[in-house]
Amino acid sequence: MRKGNLKDFANFLREEDGMGTVELILIIVVLIGLVIIFKTQLRSLVESVFEKITKDSNTVMS
């Protein structure tokens, strides 16, 4: 590997600009889509978790 290539690679590693607005919006859209698609499954999962928490907390409190 030539010295110039190594220097270019080091510059590339330091040149991280972070996420842009478009990428952030796409991630949010995908997450909202997943929530809409799996809404019923998520609701039943959350309800069962809270039922278990309530049942277990009642055994601890008594």
N, C-alpha and C positions, 0 to 999 in steps of 0.2 A: 504494500500500500504506500502510495506516495505521500509526502508530507502535506501537500495541498488538499488531498482527499480527506486526510484525518482532520485537518483544520475545518474543512467544509462540514464534516460530520459533527464536529464539536459545536459549530455554529448552529447547525440544524437542531441539535439537542437543546440548546439554550433559547431557541426561537419559539418556544411554546407560548401561544397567545391565548389559550383557553377556549372555552366554548363560545360560539357566536349565538346571536339571538335566534337564528333559524333552527339551529340544532336544539336549543332549549324548547322552542315551540313544538318541534316535532316530537320530542320526548314527552311533553305534556299531553299532546294529542294522542299518542300511543297509549299512555297510561289511562287517559279518560276512556278511550275505546275499550281497553281491557276491562275496566270497571263496568262499563255498560254491557259488555258481552257476558261477563261472569257475575252479574249483579245478584242473581238468585242464589248461586253457590256461595258467594261471599256473605250474603245475608244469613244463610243457614249456618255457615261456619261461625260467624260472629255470635249468633244467638246461642249456639251450642257451647261456645267458650264461656259466654256470660252465665249460662245456666250452671255450668260446672263450677265456675267461680262462686256463684251464689250458694250452691249446695255445699261446697267445701268451706266457705266462710261460715255457714250456719253450724257446721260440725265443730269448727274451731271455737266459735263464740259460746257454744253450749257445753 
